[in-house]
């Protein structure tokens, strides 16, 4: 079985339920292609002022919520700030 290496989903103005639906569809598509998304290595981040945590799952595994992530040399943060590595 192959694994996804890197994927960023951006769900603008979406509810938690809509994000869960997107993740479910991604999981289904990956499964159909013989691929697996590792729920233990997958994180979710929301960019908004609401401090309430969100719950998103993949195949019964609850994804951890992060406050920042690094992608292609830039760090993106939950408060919509970003910084670039030099």
C-alpha positions as CSV (number, residue, x, y, z in Angstrom):
1,X,0.0,0.0,0.0
2,X,1.3,3.5,-0.9
3,X,1.0,6.6,1.3
4,X,0.3,10.2,0.5
5,X,3.5,12.2,0.9
6,X,2.1,15.7,1.3
7,X,-1.3,17.3,0.9
8,X,-2.8,20.5,2.1
9,X,-6.6,20.9,2.0
10,X,-7.9,24.4,2.2
11,X,-11.6,24.7,3.0
12,X,-12.4,28.4,3.0
13,X,-15.5,29.5,4.9
14,X,-16.4,25.9,5.7
15,X,-18.0,24.4,8.7
16,X,-16.4,21.5,10.7
17,X,-18.9,19.2,9.0
18,X,-18.0,20.4,5.5
19,X,-14.3,19.9,6.3
20,X,-15.1,16.4,7.6
21,X,-16.9,15.7,4.3
22,X,-13.9,16.8,2.3
23,X,-11.6,14.6,4.3
24,X,-13.9,11.7,3.9
25,X,-14.0,12.1,0.2
26,X,-10.2,12.4,0.1
27,X,-9.9,9.2,2.1
28,X,-12.3,7.3,-0.2
29,X,-10.4,8.5,-3.3
30,X,-7.1,7.4,-1.7
31,X,-8.5,4.0,-0.8
32,X,-9.8,3.5,-4.3
33,X,-6.3,4.2,-5.6
34,X,-4.8,1.8,-3.2
35,X,-3.3,4.5,-1.0
36,X,-3.6,5.3,2.7
37,X,-3.6,8.5,4.7
38,X,-1.8,8.1,8.0
39,X,-4.1,9.6,10.6
40,X,-1.4,9.6,13.2
41,X,0.8,11.9,11.0
42,X,-2.1,14.0,9.7
43,X,-3.0,17.3,11.4
44,X,-5.7,19.9,11.0
45,X,-5.5,23.6,11.5
46,X,-8.2,26.3,11.4
47,X,-7.6,29.9,10.8
48,X,-10.1,32.0,12.8
49,X,-10.8,33.7,16.1
50,X,-13.0,30.9,17.5
51,X,-10.9,29.1,20.2
52,X,-13.2,26.0,20.2
53,X,-11.2,23.0,19.0
54,X,-12.4,21.1,15.9
55,X,-12.7,17.4,15.5
56,X,-11.9,15.8,12.2
57,X,-11.3,12.0,11.7
58,X,-9.9,9.7,9.1
59,X,-10.9,6.0,9.3
60,X,-11.8,6.4,13.0
61,X,-8.5,8.2,13.9
62,X,-9.0,11.7,15.3
63,X,-6.6,14.2,13.7
64,X,-4.6,16.4,16.1
65,X,-5.1,20.1,15.8
66,X,-2.0,22.2,15.2
67,X,-1.4,26.0,15.6
68,X,1.1,26.2,12.7
69,X,2.7,24.2,9.9
70,X,5.7,24.5,7.7
71,X,5.3,24.1,4.0
72,X,7.8,24.9,1.2
73,X,9.9,27.1,3.5
74,X,7.1,29.1,5.0
75,X,5.4,28.7,8.4
76,X,1.7,29.3,8.3
77,X,-0.1,30.0,11.6
78,X,-3.6,29.8,13.0
79,X,-3.9,33.6,13.3
80,X,-3.4,34.0,9.5
81,X,0.2,35.2,9.9
82,X,3.0,33.6,7.9
83,X,6.8,33.8,8.0
84,X,9.4,32.6,5.4
85,X,12.6,30.8,6.2
86,X,15.7,32.5,4.9
